[in-house]
């Protein structure tokens, strides 16, 4: 198990692709679908309409028990009271994706970075910016692993698997954008 910032990635082959437990939570950015491995490590957080998002599968067990701490921390985050998540996360990915996700974990609350800066941070060549974008787009843990904090080199808001309105809302919550730039609440 390795620790990166405040998030813990516990690598266990196969478990990230076959989550056992799930629950759904209401939030200001819509309904959140959370999945976890049997040991309680979160394996995904998806939102409705998310590109590449998860959907409940036959055989999954609905059980809010393993998600109590995540629910509490997410509620505090959405209330503007929490700036760092302290939850066990488990996401399966290639070595490159893992390096990109580790770099995402290091982007502080209320700050943004660019795809090029992430590439430089992991020691990838400038030409790897598209691959970095692909790894960020494959992040299965929206909000918890802050891919919403990555913007274009020119400062524009660019792709977000959860949709640009959600990205705008999250960045406004964190004080990066003015509140007037974001809707008050997104529909579930």
C-alpha positions as CSV (number, residue, x, y, z in Angstrom):
1,X,0.0,0.0,0.0
2,X,1.4,3.4,-0.9
3,X,0.2,6.8,0.4
4,X,0.0,9.8,-1.8
5,X,-0.9,13.1,-0.1
6,X,-4.1,12.3,1.9
7,X,-5.4,9.5,-0.3
8,X,-4.4,5.9,0.0
9,X,-4.1,3.6,-3.0
10,X,-4.2,-0.1,-2.1
11,X,-3.3,-2.1,-5.2
12,X,-5.1,-5.4,-5.5
13,X,-5.5,-6.9,-9.0
14,X,-9.0,-7.3,-10.2
15,X,-10.9,-5.7,-7.3
16,X,-11.2,-2.3,-8.8
17,X,-13.0,-3.7,-11.8
18,X,-15.4,-5.9,-9.7
19,X,-16.7,-3.7,-6.9
20,X,-18.8,-5.6,-4.4
21,X,-20.6,-2.9,-2.5
22,X,-22.4,0.2,-3.7
23,X,-24.5,3.1,-2.5
24,X,-25.9,6.3,-3.9
25,X,-25.8,9.7,-2.3
26,X,-27.5,13.0,-3.2
27,X,-25.2,16.0,-3.7
28,X,-25.2,19.5,-5.1
29,X,-23.7,18.1,-8.3
30,X,-26.3,15.3,-8.7
31,X,-26.6,11.8,-7.5
32,X,-23.3,10.1,-6.7
33,X,-22.8,6.4,-7.2
34,X,-20.0,5.1,-5.0
35,X,-18.5,1.6,-5.2
36,X,-16.1,-0.1,-2.8
37,X,-14.1,-3.3,-2.5
38,X,-15.0,-5.8,0.3
39,X,-12.3,-4.1,2.5
40,X,-14.1,-0.7,2.2
41,X,-11.6,0.9,-0.2
42,X,-13.5,3.2,-2.6
43,X,-13.2,2.0,-6.2
44,X,-15.3,4.6,-8.0
45,X,-17.4,7.7,-7.7
46,X,-19.6,8.4,-10.7
47,X,-22.2,11.0,-11.6
48,X,-25.2,10.7,-13.9
49,X,-24.2,11.1,-17.6
50,X,-20.6,10.7,-16.8
51,X,-18.4,9.7,-19.7
52,X,-17.1,6.2,-18.8
53,X,-19.1,6.3,-15.5
54,X,-20.2,3.2,-13.6
55,X,-23.7,1.7,-13.4
56,X,-25.0,-0.7,-10.8
57,X,-24.4,-4.4,-11.9
58,X,-26.1,-7.6,-11.0
59,X,-24.4,-9.1,-8.0
60,X,-23.4,-5.9,-6.4
61,X,-24.5,-5.5,-2.8
62,X,-26.2,-2.3,-1.8
63,X,-24.9,-1.4,1.6
64,X,-24.4,2.1,2.9
65,X,-22.3,0.9,5.9
66,X,-18.9,0.9,4.1
67,X,-19.6,4.4,2.8
68,X,-20.4,6.3,6.1
69,X,-17.1,8.0,6.3
70,X,-17.1,8.9,2.6
71,X,-20.6,10.3,2.9
72,X,-19.6,12.4,5.9
73,X,-16.5,13.7,4.1
74,X,-18.3,14.4,0.9
75,X,-21.0,16.3,2.8
76,X,-18.4,18.4,4.5
77,X,-16.6,19.1,1.2
78,X,-19.8,20.2,-0.5
79,X,-20.6,22.4,2.5
80,X,-17.1,24.1,2.1
81,X,-15.8,22.7,5.3
82,X,-13.4,20.0,4.1
83,X,-10.4,20.6,1.8
84,X,-8.7,17.2,1.9
85,X,-10.2,13.8,1.7
86,X,-8.8,11.1,3.9
87,X,-10.3,8.0,2.5
88,X,-8.9,4.6,1.3
89,X,-9.0,4.6,-2.5
90,X,-8.3,1.7,-4.9
91,X,-8.2,2.4,-8.6
92,X,-6.7,-0.1,-11.1
93,X,-4.7,1.5,-13.9
94,X,-1.5,1.3,-15.8
95,X,1.7,2.6,-14.3
96,X,1.3,5.7,-16.4
97,X,-2.2,6.3,-15.3
98,X,-1.2,5.7,-11.7
99,X,1.6,8.4,-12.0
100,X,-0.9,10.8,-13.4
101,X,-3.5,10.1,-10.7
102,X,-0.8,10.5,-8.0
103,X,0.0,14.0,-9.5
104,X,-3.7,14.8,-9.4
105,X,-3.8,13.9,-5.7
106,X,-1.1,16.6,-5.1
107,X,-3.1,19.5,-6.6
108,X,-4.3,21.4,-3.6
109,X,-7.9,22.6,-2.9
110,X,-8.5,25.9,-4.5
111,X,-5.7,25.6,-7.0
112,X,-5.6,24.5,-10.6
113,X,-3.0,23.0,-12.9
114,X,-2.7,22.2,-16.6
115,X,-2.3,19.0,-18.5
116,X,1.3,20.2,-19.4
117,X,2.1,20.8,-15.8
118,X,0.9,17.3,-14.9
119,X,3.1,15.9,-17.7
120,X,6.1,17.8,-16.4
121,X,5.4,16.7,-12.8
122,X,5.5,13.0,-13.7
123,X,8.6,13.5,-15.9
124,X,6.7,12.8,-19.2
125,X,7.7,14.7,-22.4
126,X,5.6,17.6,-23.5
127,X,4.3,15.4,-26.3
128,X,2.6,13.3,-23.6
129,X,-0.1,15.9,-22.9
130,X,-2.8,14.0,-24.8
131,X,-1.9,10.8,-22.9
132,X,-2.1,12.7,-19.7
133,X,-5.5,14.0,-20.7
134,X,-6.6,10.4,-21.4
135,X,-5.4,9.2,-18.0
136,X,-7.2,12.1,-16.3
137,X,-10.4,11.3,-18.3
138,X,-10.1,7.7,-17.1
139,X,-10.1,8.7,-13.4
140,X,-12.8,6.5,-11.8
141,X,-12.9,8.6,-8.6
142,X,-14.4,12.0,-9.6
143,X,-14.3,14.7,-6.9
144,X,-12.2,12.5,-4.6
145,X,-9.3,12.5,-7.0
146,X,-9.5,16.1,-8.2
147,X,-9.4,15.9,-12.0
148,X,-11.7,19.0,-12.0
149,X,-8.7,21.1,-11.0
150,X,-7.0,20.5,-14.4
151,X,-7.6,23.3,-16.9
152,X,-6.3,24.1,-20.4
153,X,-2.9,25.8,-20.9
154,X,-4.7,29.0,-21.8
155,X,-6.7,29.0,-18.6
156,X,-10.0,27.7,-20.1
157,X,-12.1,25.0,-18.6
158,X,-11.6,21.9,-20.8
159,X,-13.1,18.4,-20.7
160,X,-14.4,16.8,-17.6
161,X,-16.0,13.3,-17.6
162,X,-18.7,14.6,-15.3
163,X,-19.5,17.6,-17.6
164,X,-18.3,21.2,-17.7
165,X,-21.2,22.5,-15.5
166,X,-20.1,20.2,-12.7
167,X,-16.5,21.2,-13.2
168,X,-17.5,24.8,-13.0
169,X,-19.5,24.2,-9.9
170,X,-16.7,22.4,-8.1
171,X,-14.1,25.1,-9.0
172,X,-16.6,27.8,-7.8
173,X,-17.0,25.8,-4.5
174,X,-13.2,25.8,-4.1
175,X,-13.0,29.5,-4.8
176,X,-11.2,29.2,-8.1
177,X,-14.1,30.7,-10.0
178,X,-16.6,33.3,-8.8
179,X,-19.9,31.8,-7.5
180,X,-21.7,33.7,-10.2
181,X,-20.0,31.5,-12.8
182,X,-21.6,28.3,-11.5
183,X,-25.2,27.2,-11.1
184,X,-26.5,27.1,-7.5
185,X,-27.2,23.4,-7.7
186,X,-27.1,20.8,-10.5
187,X,-30.0,18.5,-11.2
188,X,-29.7,14.9,-10.0
